[in-house]
Amino acid sequence: MSQLQGVPPRPPRLFPAAQILSGEIRLDGYPFRHIAVHGGGHVSTAAIDLVLSAVEMLDPVGWDLVNITDHDTLHYVAFLRVRT
């Protein structure tokens, strides 16, 4: 998909859990209501812990867990919605 001239790029909707936990990614003022957080290929129990830790960190700032899924044993993705 090519970028239209003069139109700013859309912000991403998929974020690595590790970057949320480290504070590298902050979602204050994020313009969309739904995001996805992924574990980034960490193995099984560590991956789900990493993703859910990011979900718990986002809860107090207004994000609710909608669903979580495993693409395979290495990749977990959580889907979140901002409270309105």
Helices and strands as residue ranges (DSSP letters): E 14-16, H 17-22, E 34-38, H 44-58, G 59-61, E 63-72, E 75-82
